[in-house]
C-alpha cells in the first residue's frame, strides 16, 4: 500500500503544540514532512527603505527554528529547512517526497497572502493541493 505524504509548511507559527496543520497531517497521512523556508524577502527593506529584520530578530528567528527542530525531533519528525522563495522550494520538495497536500496556516498580512497565492499557483504544476488552516 502506498504511503500518503503531507508536507507541512511552517511559517510564523514556530510551535508544535496546538498546530492545526501538523495535527491534520498526523491524523490523515502516513508520513508528515514539516518544512521551514528562510525566505530572502524577509531580510530586505520595506518600501520606506527600513530593514524588515534586525540582527537581533534574525538571531531570535534562528533560535526559534532550532527549538522547533528539536521539538519535532522529539516527536520523531525531522524539520526540513531550506533557503529560498517558498513558491520555488515547496513544489520541488512536493515532487521529491511525492506529497499529496501542503498544509499551512493562512496568514492575514498582505505580503504573506501574496506569497500564499504564489505557492498556490506553483503547486498547480504538481499533484499536491494546498490545505489552509486558521489558528
Order of alpha helices (4+ residues) and beta strands (2+ residues): beta-alpha-beta-alpha-beta-alpha-beta-alpha-beta
